[in-house]
Amino acid sequence: MVSGGLLVARLGTRRLRPVLRPESRRVTRARKAACERVDRDLAAIAQGVPEFRLLARADLDTCSRGENNWKTRDPFRSRCQMRVAVAYTFAGELAPRAMALHAVLSGRGWNGRGIPLVLDEYWDAALDQPRYRSGPPETQYQQGTPTPPSSQTLTDIPRVLHIAFFSGDDPDRYTRGFTASMARIQDVQAQGFRFLEYYRTFSGTPYAAPWLAVRQPGTRLVVLMFSENYVRN
């Protein structure tokens, strides 16, 4: 029989187990695998949509503690997340390039109606221009089986891909939408729950400044933001 004091001690030990160490072998291997998955996707995109011209890439790697309080109890002690924002420019009609991108993603196991839905509901095919609502035309894909937030299963962590489309004829929209969090360096520095985050490293170039330098009527911008919680405990 476990005494009350010993039970509390054991529970406390479980709650306060060490967070993931960013430099540990486990985290380093998982981080490397996450980067390699993104690189393979980008190589396939470069081959499948040759009209895309790489504009910028920015990588953000963070580790944060899970919340454990009266309001929120995460099913993990800590987790590390990789976010990679890659921006391409191209000229000409959006629809054929967008559908080529959709074909590449579908062939690589990314799930979601995604781009066809954007073209149906957020793009005027006759005028070849966006029909803006609350922000830029954007969509989401997922790779892997969704894990409910309350799940204790830590082995199945899906990847998420957000895609946003912009037009050089409407220059201010790049600051809106989900992918805007990786548009400018000040956006990257400001995001996240800083009181829970204990590790952060950033490399590359946010896409806003390069886009402002090349933007002109008839130019298109597409931003892909890969997001993956690549390890947690």
Secondary structure, DSSP 8 states (H G I E B T S, - for coil): ---HHHHHHHHHHHHT-----TTSHHHHHHHHHHHHHHHHHHHHHHHH-TT-EEEEEEEEEEEEE--BSSS-B-S-SEEEEEEEEEEEEEES-HHHHHHHHHHHHHHTT-BSS-HHHHHHHTEETTTTEE--SSSS-EEEEEES----TT----S---EEEEEEEEETTSTTGGGSSGGGGGTSHHHHHH-S-TTTEEEEEEEE--SHHHHHHH--TTEEEEEEEEEEEEEE-
